[in-house]
Amino acid sequence: MKIIEINNLTKSYGKFIAVDDISFDVEKGHLFAFLGVNGAGKSTTIHMIATRLQQSNGAIFVDGFQAGKDDAEIRKRIGLVFQDNVLDDVLTVKENLDMWGRFYGMSKTDTQKSISWVTDTLLLEPILKKQFRHLSGGQKRRAEIARALLHRPAILFLDEPTTGLDPQTRVDVWKTIASLQQQLQMTVFLTTHYMEEAAEANQIVVIDKGKIKAQGTPAELKRLYASDTLRLQVNDNDFTATYLNEHRYSYNLKNDLFQVSVQNSLQAYHILRYLEDSITDFELIKGSLDDVFINLVKENTHAHNLAADKAL
């Protein structure tokens, strides 16, 4: 069941087109990853879906409601966690959540019930009475997620949620997100620079210069845009090179190390079987989402960013 539907969405600023006629769907309960370099159009798209920014053209449907017509209903159904913190540094976590309950239009009773719920769900009890500015990076992220969940949204938007956090804190934040998704069957819409986070997604869309470059599951994208690499050390370079050339494998040879591009493990197996008497060592390196991303967004975005600056 589709919970977000994006049809021919465009956003322009004068002559500069920030988002250019994109279309995609997000299934209910899925983790959806939206990937792109800075300035690719990720945040602009999120702001349009969240009804914080009016689109220039196209249609947005969230849980059956249309942006531009049913904005209040859409806002009830979404929670937003931005890259930068929005909670007040001087207030305690509890005071911040009280204030955001009022922002969401919740009654005092409902706010207190929700605060109790997010406190239990996100293990906030030790930090409830602490000023936000005195929290660690991971604690701040948990408090921001609590803010976004206070009104029990159907969709949680995470815009670069772990940027600037140390590796262990990133892992802890993602354990929290995964637990939430499993418990609540919540849809999570993620933008991130970390490909290992995107690798857990059910669906990925890659956007570059305002246009969708590719979309699919992590496995589909790796199959289409990233090859595996078979590294070989052999005792007969000439024999190995002749075999690879005859079978039209793409490879390079440097310091007596062959690096052969292969489509999958089965293809690597056939090479290993044929060359087994010559091989002294080998390693198979699987293609990754990093390879996918680099191959899809390998062009320099400098011209695009200059165009944006000029248009604005």
Backbone torsions as a table, in degrees:
resi	resn	phi	psi	omega
1	MET	NA	128.3	-178.2
2	LYS	-80.8	128.5	176.3
3	ILE	-103.9	-22.3	173.1
4	ILE	-130.1	132.0	175.4
5	GLU	-129.7	123.2	-179.4
6	ILE	-116.4	120.9	-176.1
7	ASN	-124.4	112.2	174.0
8	ASN	52.0	46.4	-175.5
9	LEU	-78.0	131.5	-179.7
10	THR	-137.1	140.9	171.5
11	LYS	-137.6	122.9	180.0
12	SER	-125.8	150.7	174.2
13	TYR	-122.8	98.8	-173.2
14	GLY	63.4	-125.8	179.9
15	LYS	-85.0	-12.5	-177.7
16	PHE	-86.6	126.8	179.3
17	ILE	-102.2	108.1	-177.8
18	ALA	-78.8	-38.7	176.8
19	VAL	-130.5	125.7	-165.4
20	ASP	-120.8	88.0	169.3
21	ASP	57.3	55.3	-178.2
22	ILE	-99.8	149.4	178.3
23	SER	-140.2	134.3	173.5
24	PHE	-166.2	165.4	178.2
25	ASP	-124.5	155.1	173.4
26	VAL	-125.3	126.9	-179.9
27	GLU	-81.3	144.4	179.3
28	LYS	-61.0	133.6	177.8
29	GLY	83.3	-1.4	-177.9
30	HIS	-89.7	157.0	165.4
31	LEU	-93.5	117.0	-175.1
32	PHE	-114.1	127.4	-178.9
33	ALA	-109.5	130.1	-178.4
34	PHE	-116.9	107.2	-169.0
35	LEU	-112.5	145.6	176.1
36	GLY	175.2	160.0	177.5
37	VAL	-71.0	170.6	175.1
38	ASN	-58.7	133.8	179.8
39	GLY	85.5	5.6	-177.5
40	ALA	-75.9	-22.4	-178.9
41	GLY	119.3	7.5	-176.7
42	LYS	-64.6	-56.6	-176.2
43	SER	-65.6	-36.4	177.1
44	THR	-59.4	-42.9	179.2
45	THR	-63.6	-45.6	179.3
46	ILE	-59.7	-43.8	-178.9
47	HIS	-63.9	-33.3	176.2
48	MET	-71.0	-42.9	178.4
49	ILE	-62.4	-37.4	-178.1
50	ALA	-81.7	5.3	179.2
51	THR	63.4	23.1	175.2
52	ARG	-89.0	-10.9	-177.6
53	LEU	-146.3	132.3	-178.7
54	GLN	-80.6	131.1	177.4
55	GLN	-72.8	154.9	174.6
56	SER	-81.5	-32.3	179.9
57	ASN	-160.1	161.4	177.2
58	GLY	97.4	176.4	-176.0
59	ALA	-127.7	142.8	178.3
60	ILE	-126.6	126.8	175.8
61	PHE	-123.3	129.1	178.3
62	VAL	-123.9	114.4	-179.0
63	ASP	53.5	35.9	177.4
64	GLY	90.0	-7.9	-179.4
65	PHE	-99.7	143.7	-174.0
66	GLN	-100.2	129.3	175.9
67	ALA	-63.5	138.7	-177.0
68	GLY	95.5	-20.1	178.0
69	LYS	-119.6	-37.5	-174.4
70	ASP	-123.4	42.8	-172.3
71	ASP	-60.3	-39.7	-178.8
72	ALA	-63.0	-39.7	178.9
73	GLU	-67.5	-37.9	178.3
74	ILE	-64.6	-42.5	-177.4
75	ARG	-65.1	-28.7	176.6
76	LYS	-66.2	-24.7	-170.1
77	ARG	-100.3	-0.3	-176.9
78	ILE	-125.6	147.8	170.6
79	GLY	-124.1	141.1	-174.2
80	LEU	-121.3	126.9	171.3
81	VAL	-117.5	113.9	-176.0
82	PHE	-89.1	167.0	176.8
83	GLN	-63.0	-41.9	177.8
84	ASP	-93.2	142.3	179.9
85	ASN	-68.3	145.3	178.7
86	VAL	-117.2	-9.1	177.5
87	LEU	-69.9	151.5	-175.8
88	ASP	-74.8	126.5	-177.4
89	ASP	-61.2	-35.0	-172.9
90	VAL	-80.5	-31.7	-178.3
91	LEU	-77.0	155.1	172.2
92	THR	-73.7	168.1	177.2
93	VAL	-59.7	-44.2	179.5
94	LYS	-61.1	-44.3	179.7
95	GLU	-64.6	-39.4	176.4
96	ASN	-60.2	-46.2	-178.3
97	LEU	-66.6	-37.1	174.6
98	ASP	-58.3	-45.7	-178.4
99	MET	-64.3	-42.1	-179.2
100	TRP	-70.9	-28.3	173.0
101	GLY	-59.9	-40.2	176.9
102	ARG	-67.8	-40.0	177.9
103	PHE	-58.9	-37.7	-179.2
104	TYR	-77.7	-3.8	-179.9
105	GLY	77.4	21.1	-179.1
106	MET	-84.4	149.4	175.2
107	SER	-70.6	163.2	-179.4
108	LYS	-61.3	-40.4	179.6
109	THR	-64.0	-46.1	-179.7
110	ASP	-65.3	-36.4	178.5
111	THR	-62.3	-45.1	-178.6
112	GLN	-66.0	-37.0	176.7
113	LYS	-63.9	-42.4	-179.8
114	SER	-68.9	-36.8	177.4
115	ILE	-63.5	-40.8	176.8
116	SER	-62.2	-40.5	-179.0
117	TRP	-65.5	-49.9	-178.6
118	VAL	-68.3	-30.0	177.1
119	THR	-63.3	-44.8	178.3
120	ASP	-69.6	-42.2	-175.2
121	THR	-68.3	-39.8	-174.2
122	LEU	-106.5	8.6	177.0
123	LEU	55.3	53.9	-175.4
124	LEU	-92.7	-8.2	-172.1
125	GLU	-50.3	-44.2	-178.0
126	PRO	-66.2	-17.1	-175.3
127	ILE	-116.0	1.6	-174.8
128	LEU	-58.0	-38.9	-175.0
129	LYS	-95.3	6.6	179.2
130	LYS	-90.9	143.4	173.0
131	GLN	-63.0	142.0	-176.4
132	PHE	-58.0	-36.6	-175.8
133	ARG	-67.7	-17.0	-178.3
134	HIS	-94.1	3.5	-178.6
135	LEU	-84.2	156.3	172.7
136	SER	-74.0	171.1	-179.6
137	GLY	-59.4	-44.5	-180.0
138	GLY	-67.0	-38.6	177.7
139	GLN	-65.1	-39.2	177.3
140	LYS	-62.4	-40.6	178.8
141	ARG	-63.1	-41.8	179.4
142	ARG	-64.3	-38.8	178.0
143	ALA	-66.7	-37.4	178.0
144	GLU	-67.4	-38.5	176.5
145	ILE	-64.8	-39.5	177.4
146	ALA	-60.3	-43.5	177.4
147	ARG	-57.0	-45.4	-176.1
148	ALA	-69.7	-23.4	-177.1
149	LEU	-95.8	-5.7	-170.2
150	LEU	-55.6	-37.2	-177.6
151	HIS	-96.1	17.5	176.1
152	ARG	55.5	60.7	-178.7
153	PRO	-73.6	159.0	175.9
154	ALA	-84.3	-23.8	-176.5
155	ILE	-130.1	131.4	176.4
156	LEU	-110.5	117.7	176.6
157	PHE	-93.1	125.9	179.2
158	LEU	-120.1	105.5	-176.9
159	ASP	-99.5	99.3	-177.1
160	GLU	52.4	56.8	-170.1
161	PRO	-69.1	-21.3	-175.4
162	THR	-114.9	11.5	178.4
163	THR	-61.5	131.4	177.6
164	GLY	87.2	-3.7	179.0
165	LEU	-91.6	151.0	177.4
166	ASP	-72.0	160.9	-174.0
167	PRO	-54.8	-42.7	-178.2
168	GLN	-66.8	-39.5	179.3
169	THR	-66.9	-37.1	176.0
170	ARG	-60.2	-43.8	178.5
171	VAL	-61.2	-43.1	-179.3
172	ASP	-63.9	-42.1	178.8
173	VAL	-62.2	-41.3	-178.4
174	TRP	-72.1	-29.4	172.6
175	LYS	-62.5	-40.2	178.1
176	THR	-63.5	-46.0	-178.7
177	ILE	-64.4	-43.9	-179.8
178	ALA	-63.0	-40.5	178.6
179	SER	-63.7	-42.1	178.2
180	LEU	-61.7	-45.6	-177.9
181	GLN	-63.1	-39.6	-179.7
182	GLN	-68.6	-41.9	-177.9
183	GLN	-69.2	-42.4	-169.7
184	LEU	-103.8	-4.4	-174.7
185	GLN	53.4	40.3	-175.1
186	MET	-84.2	144.0	172.6
187	THR	-81.0	130.7	179.0
188	VAL	-119.0	124.7	179.2
189	PHE	-109.0	110.3	-169.3
190	LEU	-114.4	134.7	161.6
191	THR	-114.7	138.5	-176.8
192	THR	-157.4	156.2	170.8
193	HIS	-96.5	-8.1	-174.9
194	TYR	-96.7	111.4	-175.0
195	MET	-67.5	-26.9	178.8
196	GLU	-67.7	-26.9	174.3
197	GLU	-72.8	-42.8	179.3
198	ALA	-65.7	-26.4	-177.5
199	ALA	-63.2	-20.5	179.5
200	GLU	-85.6	-4.3	-174.4
201	ALA	-73.4	151.2	171.5
202	ASN	-74.8	-33.3	-176.9
203	GLN	-144.2	143.2	178.9
204	ILE	-128.6	138.0	168.9
205	VAL	-121.3	130.8	176.6
206	VAL	-107.0	124.7	-179.4
207	ILE	-116.6	140.2	179.1
208	ASP	-145.2	128.2	-179.9
209	LYS	52.6	39.2	175.2
210	GLY	83.1	-5.3	-178.2
211	LYS	-115.6	146.8	175.0
212	ILE	-74.9	124.7	178.8
213	LYS	-92.8	-31.6	-179.2
214	ALA	-166.3	155.4	172.2
215	GLN	-151.9	147.9	-178.5
216	GLY	161.6	-174.6	174.8
217	THR	-75.4	161.9	175.5
218	PRO	-53.7	-41.9	-179.2
219	ALA	-65.3	-42.0	179.3
220	GLU	-63.0	-43.3	-178.5
221	LEU	-67.7	-38.7	177.7
222	LYS	-65.8	-37.5	178.8
223	ARG	-65.9	-35.2	-175.9
224	LEU	-85.7	-34.8	-167.8
225	TYR	-124.1	3.1	178.6
226	ALA	-139.8	129.0	177.5
227	SER	-101.5	155.0	172.3
228	ASP	-79.0	158.6	178.5
229	THR	-124.0	125.4	176.4
230	LEU	-101.6	116.3	178.0
231	ARG	-96.6	129.9	-175.7
232	LEU	-128.9	134.6	164.7
233	GLN	-113.8	128.4	-173.2
234	VAL	-131.9	167.2	177.6
235	ASN	-100.1	3.1	178.9
236	ASP	-145.5	90.2	-177.1
237	ASN	-63.5	-40.4	-176.8
238	ASP	-64.0	-45.6	179.3
239	PHE	-61.1	-43.9	-179.5
240	THR	-64.9	-45.5	-179.8
241	ALA	-62.6	-40.2	178.8
242	THR	-61.5	-45.0	179.8
243	TYR	-62.5	-46.1	-177.9
244	LEU	-65.0	-38.6	178.2
245	ASN	-67.3	-42.9	-179.3
246	GLU	-62.2	-32.5	-178.4
247	HIS	-99.7	10.0	172.6
248	ARG	57.6	39.8	172.7
249	TYR	-82.2	143.1	174.3
250	SER	-86.7	127.2	-177.3
251	TYR	-154.8	164.2	167.0
252	ASN	-134.3	154.9	-177.8
253	LEU	-124.4	119.6	179.0
254	LYS	-144.0	129.8	179.8
255	ASN	53.4	43.4	178.5
256	ASP	62.1	23.0	177.3
257	LEU	-119.0	116.6	175.1
258	PHE	-83.3	133.3	171.8
259	GLN	-120.1	110.2	-171.2
260	VAL	-111.3	127.7	175.4
261	SER	-80.2	126.4	179.2
262	VAL	-129.2	153.3	-177.0
263	GLN	-76.6	-32.9	-175.5
264	ASN	-164.0	179.6	-178.3
265	SER	-65.7	-32.4	-179.9
266	LEU	-64.3	-41.6	178.4
267	GLN	-65.2	-39.5	176.3
268	ALA	-62.2	-39.5	179.6
269	TYR	-60.1	-42.8	-180.0
270	HIS	-62.9	-40.3	177.7
271	ILE	-63.8	-45.7	-178.9
272	LEU	-62.1	-39.8	179.5
273	ARG	-63.5	-43.6	-176.7
274	TYR	-69.9	-37.1	-173.9
275	LEU	-99.7	12.2	-170.0
276	GLU	-57.2	-33.0	-179.1
277	ASP	-73.9	-18.1	-178.8
278	SER	-98.9	-17.6	-172.1
279	ILE	-79.8	129.8	174.2
280	THR	-103.7	-23.7	177.3
281	ASP	-163.9	151.7	176.9
282	PHE	-152.5	161.4	176.4
283	GLU	-151.5	133.8	176.4
284	LEU	-105.8	119.7	-179.7
285	ILE	-107.4	117.3	-177.2
286	LYS	-74.4	142.5	174.7
287	GLY	-62.7	145.9	-174.8
288	SER	-123.0	171.1	174.9
289	LEU	-66.2	-26.6	173.7
290	ASP	-59.8	-42.9	177.5
291	ASP	-63.2	-42.1	178.1
292	VAL	-57.9	-49.8	-176.2
293	PHE	-62.7	-45.4	-179.6
294	ILE	-62.6	-43.1	-179.1
295	ASN	-67.5	-33.5	-179.5
296	LEU	-80.4	-31.0	-173.5
297	VAL	-122.2	44.2	-175.4
298	LYS	-81.3	-18.8	-179.2
299	GLU	-73.4	147.3	179.1
300	ASN	-68.2	132.2	-178.6
301	THR	-92.3	9.4	-176.2
302	HIS	-59.9	-44.3	-178.8
303	ALA	-63.8	-37.4	179.2
304	HIS	-64.2	-44.3	-179.3
305	ASN	-67.4	-36.1	176.0
306	LEU	-63.3	-40.7	178.6
307	ALA	-62.6	-38.8	179.3
308	ALA	-65.0	-45.7	179.9
309	ASP	-61.1	-40.9	-178.4
310	LYS	-67.4	-40.5	-177.9
311	ALA	-68.2	-33.8	-178.2
312	LEU	-86.3	NA	NA
